[in-house]
Amino acid sequence: MTDGTIHESTEVQKRRRLATFFGRLADRFRRGEAVPVDDDQSVTIDPPAEAEVDVELTRAGDDVRLDVGLEWPEADGEVETDVVASKARFELYEDAGGKYRWRLVHRNGNVIADSGEGYASRQKAEQGLESVRRNAPGAYTVDESKDEEAPEEGGSNATFELFEDAEGGWRWRLVHQNGNIIADSGQGYASKQKAKQGLTSVQNNVPGAPVEETDS
């Protein structure tokens, strides 16, 4: 097969979003699933059980560069491009009151996030879900039961707030720095751990999640 670059991207990311990116890779490696190599989850690799790992740390003037490479015979691992590796999709719809809403639906059928509010137009709803797509992966999580606060140097322009509701269930909401709630869990979880797993699933799956319009 012809030699050449299959995919290359360069982007400045904050540490929290980098952590989500590498965490998603680690999770897929651990499960033995195809691994998305780009943030949009449109290029995946399915390496063999063993691969050569090359780690190089270099200095050039005032810059430091860390390169981590994997290498394996192409016949032993599959590479796919133009795929949808996210395990969720955004559904955009008009509710009974004429407002536009979105929900994030996992491939298992569970709604793992929703807009929480209705928007006056489809455009506003789309802007809302794109804000979630941008901010959720790098957002810090604060546990309100521990009276935690997000650090001033945030991972994104929003923060996940984890809290216990009046019925004893655990929920989360994603709050923009302007004070608006841009997403919530939509349901209560039986435990704090389950709620954390839910918001982690959102962080992992909003990048690259396709948007589909539905009737309701």
CYANA upper distance limits for C-alpha pairs under 8 A (distance plus 0.5 A):
  7 HIS  CA     43 VAL  CA      8.13
  9 SER  CA     38 ASP  CA      8.13
 13 GLN  CA     17 ARG  CA      6.84
 13 GLN  CA     18 LEU  CA      6.85
 14 LYS  CA     18 LEU  CA      6.81
 14 LYS  CA    138 GLY  CA      7.66
 14 LYS  CA    155 GLY  CA      6.53
 14 LYS  CA    156 SER  CA      8.13
 15 ARG  CA     19 ALA  CA      6.62
 15 ARG  CA    138 GLY  CA      8.11
 15 ARG  CA    155 GLY  CA      7.27
 16 ARG  CA     20 THR  CA      6.91
 16 ARG  CA    137 PRO  CA      8.02
 16 ARG  CA    138 GLY  CA      5.04
 16 ARG  CA    139 ALA  CA      7.31
 16 ARG  CA    140 TYR  CA      7.84
 16 ARG  CA    155 GLY  CA      5.56
 16 ARG  CA    156 SER  CA      8.40
 17 ARG  CA     21 PHE  CA      6.69
 17 ARG  CA    137 PRO  CA      5.84
 17 ARG  CA    138 GLY  CA      4.29
 17 ARG  CA    139 ALA  CA      7.98
 17 ARG  CA    155 GLY  CA      7.31
 17 ARG  CA    156 SER  CA      8.47
 18 LEU  CA     22 PHE  CA      6.66
 18 LEU  CA    138 GLY  CA      7.99
 19 ALA  CA     23 GLY  CA      6.33
 19 ALA  CA    138 GLY  CA      8.31
 20 THR  CA     24 ARG  CA      6.57
 20 THR  CA    137 PRO  CA      6.52
 20 THR  CA    138 GLY  CA      7.25
 20 THR  CA    203 GLN  CA      7.51
 20 THR  CA    204 ASN  CA      7.22
 21 PHE  CA     25 LEU  CA      6.97
 21 PHE  CA     39 ASP  CA      7.41
 21 PHE  CA    137 PRO  CA      8.43
 21 PHE  CA    204 ASN  CA      8.02
 22 PHE  CA     26 ALA  CA      6.61
 23 GLY  CA     27 ASP  CA      6.56
 24 ARG  CA     28 ARG  CA      6.80
 24 ARG  CA    204 ASN  CA      6.53
 25 LEU  CA     29 PHE  CA      6.66
 25 LEU  CA     35 VAL  CA      6.43
 25 LEU  CA     36 PRO  CA      7.33
 25 LEU  CA     37 VAL  CA      8.07
 26 ALA  CA     30 ARG  CA      6.52
 27 ASP  CA     31 ARG  CA      6.75
 28 ARG  CA     32 GLY  CA      6.55
 28 ARG  CA     33 GLU  CA      5.55
 28 ARG  CA     34 ALA  CA      7.05
 28 ARG  CA     35 VAL  CA      6.06
 29 PHE  CA     33 GLU  CA      6.69
 29 PHE  CA     34 ALA  CA      8.12
 29 PHE  CA     35 VAL  CA      7.12
 33 GLU  CA     46 ASP  CA      7.34
 34 ALA  CA     44 THR  CA      6.40
 34 ALA  CA     45 ILE  CA      6.03
 34 ALA  CA     46 ASP  CA      5.08
 34 ALA  CA     47 PRO  CA      8.37
 35 VAL  CA     44 THR  CA      5.57
 35 VAL  CA     45 ILE  CA      5.69
 35 VAL  CA     46 ASP  CA      6.67
 36 PRO  CA     41 GLN  CA      5.42
 36 PRO  CA     42 SER  CA      7.29
 36 PRO  CA     43 VAL  CA      6.05
 36 PRO  CA     44 THR  CA      4.66
 36 PRO  CA     45 ILE  CA      6.99
 36 PRO  CA     85 ALA  CA      7.02
 37 VAL  CA     41 GLN  CA      7.23
 37 VAL  CA     43 VAL  CA      6.41
 37 VAL  CA     44 THR  CA      6.23
 37 VAL  CA     45 ILE  CA      7.63
 38 ASP  CA     42 SER  CA      7.18
 38 ASP  CA     43 VAL  CA      6.66
 38 ASP  CA     44 THR  CA      8.38
 39 ASP  CA    207 PRO  CA      6.77
 39 ASP  CA    208 GLY  CA      7.84
 40 ASP  CA    207 PRO  CA      5.62
 40 ASP  CA    208 GLY  CA      4.74
 41 GLN  CA     83 VAL  CA      7.94
 41 GLN  CA     84 VAL  CA      6.79
 41 GLN  CA     85 ALA  CA      5.67
 41 GLN  CA     86 SER  CA      6.64
 41 GLN  CA    207 PRO  CA      7.26
 41 GLN  CA    208 GLY  CA      5.82
 42 SER  CA     81 THR  CA      6.58
 42 SER  CA     82 ASP  CA      5.64
 42 SER  CA     83 VAL  CA      5.17
 42 SER  CA     84 VAL  CA      5.84
 42 SER  CA     85 ALA  CA      6.65
 42 SER  CA    208 GLY  CA      7.42
 43 VAL  CA     79 VAL  CA      8.08
 43 VAL  CA     80 GLU  CA      6.25
 43 VAL  CA     81 THR  CA      4.97
 43 VAL  CA     82 ASP  CA      6.67
 43 VAL  CA     83 VAL  CA      6.71
 43 VAL  CA     85 ALA  CA      8.27
 44 THR  CA     79 VAL  CA      6.37
 44 THR  CA     80 GLU  CA      5.80
 44 THR  CA     81 THR  CA      7.06
 44 THR  CA     83 VAL  CA      8.05
 44 THR  CA     85 ALA  CA      7.81
 45 ILE  CA     77 GLY  CA      7.60
 45 ILE  CA     78 GLU  CA      6.27
 45 ILE  CA     79 VAL  CA      5.06
 45 ILE  CA     80 GLU  CA      6.95
 46 ASP  CA     77 GLY  CA      5.73
 46 ASP  CA     78 GLU  CA      5.47
 46 ASP  CA     79 VAL  CA      6.86
 47 PRO  CA     51 ALA  CA      7.75
 47 PRO  CA     72 TRP  CA      7.77
 47 PRO  CA     76 ASP  CA      7.40
 47 PRO  CA     77 GLY  CA      4.80
 47 PRO  CA     78 GLU  CA      7.04
 48 PRO  CA     72 TRP  CA      7.97
 48 PRO  CA     76 ASP  CA      6.18
 48 PRO  CA     77 GLY  CA      5.84
 50 GLU  CA     72 TRP  CA      8.48
 51 ALA  CA     70 LEU  CA      6.73
 51 ALA  CA     71 GLU  CA      6.25
 51 ALA  CA     72 TRP  CA      5.81
 52 GLU  CA     70 LEU  CA      6.05
 52 GLU  CA     71 GLU  CA      5.60
 52 GLU  CA     72 TRP  CA      6.94
 53 VAL  CA     68 VAL  CA      7.77
 53 VAL  CA     69 GLY  CA      6.22
 53 VAL  CA     70 LEU  CA      5.25
 53 VAL  CA     71 GLU  CA      7.14
 54 ASP  CA     67 ASP  CA      8.33
 54 ASP  CA     68 VAL  CA      6.26
 54 ASP  CA     69 GLY  CA      5.42
 54 ASP  CA     70 LEU  CA      6.82
 55 VAL  CA     66 LEU  CA      7.92
 55 VAL  CA     67 ASP  CA      6.26
 55 VAL  CA     68 VAL  CA      5.08
 55 VAL  CA     69 GLY  CA      6.87
 56 GLU  CA     66 LEU  CA      6.36
 56 GLU  CA     67 ASP  CA      5.65
 56 GLU  CA     68 VAL  CA      7.04
 57 LEU  CA     64 VAL  CA      7.72
 57 LEU  CA     65 ARG  CA      6.22
 57 LEU  CA     66 LEU  CA      5.10
 57 LEU  CA     67 ASP  CA      6.93
 58 THR  CA     64 VAL  CA      6.26
 58 THR  CA     65 ARG  CA      5.75
 58 THR  CA     66 LEU  CA      7.10
 59 ARG  CA     63 ASP  CA      6.33
 59 ARG  CA     64 VAL  CA      5.01
 59 ARG  CA     65 ARG  CA      6.82
 60 ALA  CA     64 VAL  CA      6.84
 60 ALA  CA     65 ARG  CA      8.46
 72 TRP  CA     76 ASP  CA      7.42
 72 TRP  CA     77 GLY  CA      7.76
 73 PRO  CA     77 GLY  CA      7.57
 74 GLU  CA     78 GLU  CA      7.50
 84 VAL  CA    208 GLY  CA      7.29
 84 VAL  CA    209 ALA  CA      7.86
 84 VAL  CA    210 PRO  CA      8.23
 85 ALA  CA    208 GLY  CA      7.89
 86 SER  CA    204 ASN  CA      8.30
 86 SER  CA    205 ASN  CA      5.59
 86 SER  CA    206 VAL  CA      7.80
 86 SER  CA    207 PRO  CA      7.60
 86 SER  CA    208 GLY  CA      6.33
 86 SER  CA    209 ALA  CA      5.93
 87 LYS  CA    106 HIS  CA      6.36
 87 LYS  CA    107 ARG  CA      6.11
 87 LYS  CA    205 ASN  CA      6.46
 87 LYS  CA    209 ALA  CA      7.95
 88 ALA  CA    104 LEU  CA      6.96
 88 ALA  CA    105 VAL  CA      5.84
 88 ALA  CA    106 HIS  CA      4.65
 88 ALA  CA    107 ARG  CA      5.98
 88 ALA  CA    205 ASN  CA      6.38
 88 ALA  CA    206 VAL  CA      7.77
 88 ALA  CA    209 ALA  CA      6.22
 88 ALA  CA    210 PRO  CA      8.28
 89 ARG  CA    104 LEU  CA      6.14
 89 ARG  CA    105 VAL  CA      5.92
 89 ARG  CA    106 HIS  CA      7.10
 89 ARG  CA    107 ARG  CA      8.16
 89 ARG  CA    206 VAL  CA      8.39
 89 ARG  CA    209 ALA  CA      5.33
 89 ARG  CA    210 PRO  CA      5.62
 89 ARG  CA    211 VAL  CA      6.56
 89 ARG  CA    212 GLU  CA      7.76
 90 PHE  CA    102 TRP  CA      7.01
 90 PHE  CA    103 ARG  CA      6.18
 90 PHE  CA    104 LEU  CA      5.03
 90 PHE  CA    105 VAL  CA      6.82
 90 PHE  CA    209 ALA  CA      6.90
 90 PHE  CA    210 PRO  CA      6.51
 90 PHE  CA    211 VAL  CA      5.11
 90 PHE  CA    212 GLU  CA      6.59
 91 GLU  CA    102 TRP  CA      5.88
 91 GLU  CA    103 ARG  CA      5.82
 91 GLU  CA    104 LEU  CA      6.80
 91 GLU  CA    105 VAL  CA      7.68
 91 GLU  CA    211 VAL  CA      6.42
 91 GLU  CA    212 GLU  CA      5.48
 91 GLU  CA    213 GLU  CA      6.17
 91 GLU  CA    214 THR  CA      6.79
 92 LEU  CA    100 TYR  CA      7.68
 92 LEU  CA    101 ARG  CA      6.36
 92 LEU  CA    102 TRP  CA      4.90
 92 LEU  CA    103 ARG  CA      7.30
 92 LEU  CA    125 ALA  CA      8.19
 92 LEU  CA    126 GLU  CA      8.35
 92 LEU  CA    211 VAL  CA      7.43
 92 LEU  CA    212 GLU  CA      6.55
 92 LEU  CA    213 GLU  CA      5.21
 92 LEU  CA    214 THR  CA      6.57
 93 TYR  CA    100 TYR  CA      6.15
 93 TYR  CA    101 ARG  CA      6.00
 93 TYR  CA    102 TRP  CA      6.69
 93 TYR  CA    213 GLU  CA      6.36
 93 TYR  CA    214 THR  CA      5.73
 93 TYR  CA    215 ASP  CA      6.32
 93 TYR  CA    216 SER  CA      5.88
 94 GLU  CA     98 GLY  CA      6.31
 94 GLU  CA     99 LYS  CA      5.98
 94 GLU  CA    100 TYR  CA      4.89
 94 GLU  CA    101 ARG  CA      6.69
 94 GLU  CA    215 ASP  CA      7.31
 94 GLU  CA    216 SER  CA      6.64
 95 ASP  CA     99 LYS  CA      5.93
 95 ASP  CA    100 TYR  CA      6.68
 95 ASP  CA    101 ARG  CA      7.45
 95 ASP  CA    118 GLY  CA      8.35
 95 ASP  CA    216 SER  CA      6.68
 98 GLY  CA    120 ALA  CA      8.39
 99 LYS  CA    118 GLY  CA      5.43
 99 LYS  CA    119 TYR  CA      5.80
 99 LYS  CA    120 ALA  CA      5.97
 99 LYS  CA    121 SER  CA      7.42
100 TYR  CA    118 GLY  CA      5.77
100 TYR  CA    119 TYR  CA      5.40
100 TYR  CA    120 ALA  CA      6.88
100 TYR  CA    121 SER  CA      6.47
100 TYR  CA    122 ARG  CA      6.15
100 TYR  CA    125 ALA  CA      6.49
101 ARG  CA    114 ASP  CA      8.27
101 ARG  CA    115 SER  CA      6.52
101 ARG  CA    116 GLY  CA      8.44
101 ARG  CA    117 GLU  CA      7.37
101 ARG  CA    118 GLY  CA      5.63
101 ARG  CA    119 TYR  CA      6.82
101 ARG  CA    122 ARG  CA      8.50
101 ARG  CA    125 ALA  CA      6.44
102 TRP  CA    114 ASP  CA      6.31
102 TRP  CA    115 SER  CA      5.96
102 TRP  CA    125 ALA  CA      7.32
102 TRP  CA    129 LEU  CA      7.62
103 ARG  CA    111 VAL  CA      7.10
103 ARG  CA    112 ILE  CA      8.19
103 ARG  CA    113 ALA  CA      6.22
103 ARG  CA    114 ASP  CA      4.54
103 ARG  CA    115 SER  CA      6.73
104 LEU  CA    111 VAL  CA      6.19
104 LEU  CA    112 ILE  CA      6.23
104 LEU  CA    113 ALA  CA      5.57
104 LEU  CA    114 ASP  CA      6.50
105 VAL  CA    109 GLY  CA      6.57
105 VAL  CA    110 ASN  CA      6.14
105 VAL  CA    111 VAL  CA      4.88
105 VAL  CA    112 ILE  CA      6.43
105 VAL  CA    113 ALA  CA      7.89
106 HIS  CA    110 ASN  CA      5.84
106 HIS  CA    111 VAL  CA      6.71
106 HIS  CA    112 ILE  CA      7.03
111 VAL  CA    186 GLY  CA      8.14
112 ILE  CA    185 SER  CA      6.59
112 ILE  CA    186 GLY  CA      7.81
112 ILE  CA    198 GLY  CA      6.88
112 ILE  CA    199 LEU  CA      8.21
112 ILE  CA    201 SER  CA      8.15
112 ILE  CA    202 VAL  CA      7.19
113 ALA  CA    183 ALA  CA      6.91
113 ALA  CA    184 ASP  CA      6.09
113 ALA  CA    185 SER  CA      5.24
113 ALA  CA    186 GLY  CA      6.43
113 ALA  CA    202 VAL  CA      7.57
114 ASP  CA    183 ALA  CA      6.08
114 ASP  CA    184 ASP  CA      6.23
114 ASP  CA    185 SER  CA      7.07
114 ASP  CA    186 GLY  CA      6.46
115 SER  CA    128 GLY  CA      8.05
115 SER  CA    129 LEU  CA      7.95
115 SER  CA    182 ILE  CA      6.66
115 SER  CA    183 ALA  CA      5.26
115 SER  CA    184 ASP  CA      7.10
116 GLY  CA    181 ILE  CA      8.17
116 GLY  CA    182 ILE  CA      7.86
116 GLY  CA    183 ALA  CA      6.44
116 GLY  CA    184 ASP  CA      6.51
116 GLY  CA    186 GLY  CA      7.58
118 GLY  CA    125 ALA  CA      8.18
119 TYR  CA    124 LYS  CA      6.46
119 TYR  CA    125 ALA  CA      6.03
120 ALA  CA    124 LYS  CA      7.34
120 ALA  CA    125 ALA  CA      8.40
121 SER  CA    125 ALA  CA      6.97
122 ARG  CA    126 GLU  CA      6.66
123 GLN  CA    127 GLN  CA      6.68
124 LYS  CA    128 GLY  CA      6.69
125 ALA  CA    129 LEU  CA      6.88
126 GLU  CA    130 GLU  CA      6.66
127 GLN  CA    131 SER  CA      6.70
128 GLY  CA    132 VAL  CA      7.02
128 GLY  CA    182 ILE  CA      7.00
129 LEU  CA    133 ARG  CA      6.67
129 LEU  CA    182 ILE  CA      8.32
130 GLU  CA    134 ARG  CA      6.68
131 SER  CA    135 ASN  CA      6.53
131 SER  CA    182 ILE  CA      8.04
132 VAL  CA    136 ALA  CA      5.88
132 VAL  CA    182 ILE  CA      7.11
132 VAL  CA    183 ALA  CA      7.49
132 VAL  CA    206 VAL  CA      8.13
133 ARG  CA    137 PRO  CA      7.86
133 ARG  CA    206 VAL  CA      5.77
133 ARG  CA    207 PRO  CA      6.45
134 ARG  CA    207 PRO  CA      8.42
135 ASN  CA    139 ALA  CA      6.59
135 ASN  CA    156 SER  CA      5.88
135 ASN  CA    157 ASN  CA      6.52
135 ASN  CA    158 ALA  CA      6.35
136 ALA  CA    156 SER  CA      8.09
136 ALA  CA    158 ALA  CA      7.60
136 ALA  CA    159 THR  CA      8.34
136 ALA  CA    160 PHE  CA      8.40
136 ALA  CA    174 LEU  CA      7.95
136 ALA  CA    202 VAL  CA      7.87
136 ALA  CA    203 GLN  CA      5.91
136 ALA  CA    206 VAL  CA      8.14
137 PRO  CA    202 VAL  CA      8.34
137 PRO  CA    203 GLN  CA      4.86
137 PRO  CA    204 ASN  CA      7.20
137 PRO  CA    206 VAL  CA      8.11
137 PRO  CA    207 PRO  CA      8.30
138 GLY  CA    155 GLY  CA      5.40
138 GLY  CA    156 SER  CA      5.81
138 GLY  CA    203 GLN  CA      8.20
139 ALA  CA    154 GLY  CA      7.71
139 ALA  CA    155 GLY  CA      5.61
139 ALA  CA    156 SER  CA      5.62
139 ALA  CA    157 ASN  CA      7.83
139 ALA  CA    158 ALA  CA      6.19
139 ALA  CA    159 THR  CA      5.53
139 ALA  CA    160 PHE  CA      6.84
140 TYR  CA    150 ALA  CA      6.93
140 TYR  CA    154 GLY  CA      7.45
140 TYR  CA    155 GLY  CA      6.55
140 TYR  CA    156 SER  CA      8.19
140 TYR  CA    158 ALA  CA      8.23
140 TYR  CA    159 THR  CA      5.75
140 TYR  CA    160 PHE  CA      6.52
141 THR  CA    150 ALA  CA      7.76
141 THR  CA    159 THR  CA      6.53
141 THR  CA    160 PHE  CA      5.02
141 THR  CA    161 GLU  CA      6.40
141 THR  CA    162 LEU  CA      7.44
142 VAL  CA    148 GLU  CA      5.91
142 VAL  CA    149 GLU  CA      6.39
142 VAL  CA    150 ALA  CA      6.59
142 VAL  CA    159 THR  CA      7.85
142 VAL  CA    160 PHE  CA      6.72
142 VAL  CA    161 GLU  CA      5.65
142 VAL  CA    162 LEU  CA      6.57
143 ASP  CA    147 ASP  CA      7.05
143 ASP  CA    148 GLU  CA      6.10
143 ASP  CA    149 GLU  CA      8.50
143 ASP  CA    161 GLU  CA      6.72
143 ASP  CA    162 LEU  CA      5.36
143 ASP  CA    163 PHE  CA      6.88
144 GLU  CA    148 GLU  CA      6.36
144 GLU  CA    161 GLU  CA      7.16
144 GLU  CA    162 LEU  CA      6.43
144 GLU  CA    163 PHE  CA      5.89
145 SER  CA    162 LEU  CA      8.42
145 SER  CA    163 PHE  CA      6.83
145 SER  CA    164 GLU  CA      7.87
150 ALA  CA    154 GLY  CA      7.43
150 ALA  CA    159 THR  CA      7.63
154 GLY  CA    158 ALA  CA      8.36
157 ASN  CA    176 HIS  CA      6.40
157 ASN  CA    177 GLN  CA      6.10
158 ALA  CA    174 LEU  CA      6.93
158 ALA  CA    175 VAL  CA      5.81
158 ALA  CA    176 HIS  CA      4.58
158 ALA  CA    177 GLN  CA      5.95
159 THR  CA    174 LEU  CA      6.07
159 THR  CA    175 VAL  CA      5.82
159 THR  CA    176 HIS  CA      7.02
159 THR  CA    177 GLN  CA      8.11
160 PHE  CA    172 TRP  CA      6.95
160 PHE  CA    173 ARG  CA      6.16
160 PHE  CA    174 LEU  CA      4.96
160 PHE  CA    175 VAL  CA      6.84
161 GLU  CA    172 TRP  CA      5.87
161 GLU  CA    173 ARG  CA      5.83
161 GLU  CA    174 LEU  CA      6.80
161 GLU  CA    175 VAL  CA      7.74
162 LEU  CA    170 TRP  CA      7.75
162 LEU  CA    171 ARG  CA      6.39
162 LEU  CA    172 TRP  CA      4.93
162 LEU  CA    173 ARG  CA      7.34
162 LEU  CA    192 LYS  CA      8.47
162 LEU  CA    195 ALA  CA      8.18
162 LEU  CA    196 LYS  CA      8.27
163 PHE  CA    170 TRP  CA      6.25
163 PHE  CA    171 ARG  CA      6.01
163 PHE  CA    172 TRP  CA      6.62
164 GLU  CA    168 GLY  CA      6.30
164 GLU  CA    169 GLY  CA      6.08
164 GLU  CA    170 TRP  CA      4.98
164 GLU  CA    171 ARG  CA      6.70
165 ASP  CA    169 GLY  CA      5.92
165 ASP  CA    170 TRP  CA      6.60
165 ASP  CA    171 ARG  CA      7.36
165 ASP  CA    188 GLY  CA      8.11
168 GLY  CA    190 ALA  CA      8.43
169 GLY  CA    188 GLY  CA      5.31
169 GLY  CA    189 TYR  CA      5.75
169 GLY  CA    190 ALA  CA      5.92
169 GLY  CA    191 SER  CA      7.32
170 TRP  CA    188 GLY  CA      5.67
170 TRP  CA    189 TYR  CA      5.34
170 TRP  CA    190 ALA  CA      6.86
170 TRP  CA    191 SER  CA      6.42
170 TRP  CA    192 LYS  CA      6.06
170 TRP  CA    195 ALA  CA      6.48
171 ARG  CA    184 ASP  CA      8.24
171 ARG  CA    185 SER  CA      6.45
171 ARG  CA    186 GLY  CA      8.40
171 ARG  CA    187 GLN  CA      7.25
171 ARG  CA    188 GLY  CA      5.65
171 ARG  CA    189 TYR  CA      6.81
171 ARG  CA    192 LYS  CA      8.40
171 ARG  CA    195 ALA  CA      6.42
172 TRP  CA    184 ASP  CA      6.29
172 TRP  CA    185 SER  CA      5.94
172 TRP  CA    195 ALA  CA      7.37
172 TRP  CA    199 LEU  CA      7.73
173 ARG  CA    181 ILE  CA      7.10
173 ARG  CA    182 ILE  CA      8.23
173 ARG  CA    183 ALA  CA      6.28
173 ARG  CA    184 ASP  CA      4.59
173 ARG  CA    185 SER  CA      6.78
174 LEU  CA    181 ILE  CA      6.20
174 LEU  CA    182 ILE  CA      6.26
174 LEU  CA    183 ALA  CA      5.60
174 LEU  CA    184 ASP  CA      6.48
175 VAL  CA    179 GLY  CA      6.55
175 VAL  CA    180 ASN  CA      6.13
175 VAL  CA    181 ILE  CA      4.89
175 VAL  CA    182 ILE  CA      6.46
175 VAL  CA    183 ALA  CA      7.90
176 HIS  CA    180 ASN  CA      5.83
176 HIS  CA    181 ILE  CA      6.71
176 HIS  CA    182 ILE  CA      7.03
185 SER  CA    198 GLY  CA      8.12
185 SER  CA    199 LEU  CA      8.00
188 GLY  CA    195 ALA  CA      8.24
189 TYR  CA    194 LYS  CA      6.53
189 TYR  CA    195 ALA  CA      6.07
190 ALA  CA    194 LYS  CA      7.38
190 ALA  CA    195 ALA  CA      8.42
191 SER  CA    195 ALA  CA      7.00
192 LYS  CA    196 LYS  CA      6.72
193 GLN  CA    197 GLN  CA      6.72
194 LYS  CA    198 GLY  CA      6.69
195 ALA  CA    199 LEU  CA      6.91
196 LYS  CA    200 THR  CA      6.61
197 GLN  CA    201 SER  CA      6.66
198 GLY  CA    202 VAL  CA      6.99
199 LEU  CA    203 GLN  CA      6.79
200 THR  CA    204 ASN  CA      6.68
201 SER  CA    205 ASN  CA      6.54
202 VAL  CA    206 VAL  CA      6.34
203 GLN  CA    207 PRO  CA      8.30
205 ASN  CA    209 ALA  CA      6.80
